[in-house]
Amino acid sequence: EAESMVGLKMNVEKKNLEKIEKIIPALKNPTISPLSDPNWVAVEVVLKETEVKKIIPLLKKAGAQGIIEYPLNKVVY
């Protein structure tokens, strides 16, 4: 099943975080980590590869920056 899933990581200004969270269909909840700038966080999610093309433009419009998509080797539930 990992072949059909990808990871997305992005930087988000805290003021845009709620908009971003409404867009991303994570397996459970996104991982949100602080960055050196206290106004920004890193957001990481795992989602279906088929959803990425439609979601990335929405994320950019909502203020996400530095979006990275990466393959997954294994997903353990």
C-alpha positions, -999 to 999 in steps of 0.1 A, spaced: 0 0 0 30 24 5 33 26 -33 0 44 -35 9 68 -6 33 98 -5 46 122 21 42 159 18 62 184 39 57 222 38 64 253 57 33 273 69 30 306 86 9 300 118 -17 325 107 -24 301 77 -23 268 96 -61 264 100 -67 269 63 -39 243 55 -53 218 80 -87 219 63 -72 211 29 -50 181 38 -66 147 42 -40 131 65 -42 95 76 -48 107 112 -36 142 119 -7 162 104 26 164 122 33 200 131 68 210 142 81 244 152 106 262 131 134 286 142 110 315 133 83 314 159 57 325 134 62 295 112 57 257 115 66 227 94 36 205 85 40 169 74 13 145 61 9 111 44 -17 110 17 -28 91 -14 -6 99 -44 -37 105 -65 -47 134 -43 -14 153 -46 -19 171 -80 -52 187 -69 -40 195 -34 -7 212 -40 -22 242 -58 -47 246 -30 -19 245 -4 1 271 -23 -30 294 -25 -35 289 12 0 301 20 21 269 21 58 273 10 87 250 3 64 220 -5 83 187 -7 67 155 -20 85 122 -13 79 85 -18 72 61 10 89 27 13 65 13 39 34 23 59 29 3 91 -6 7 107 
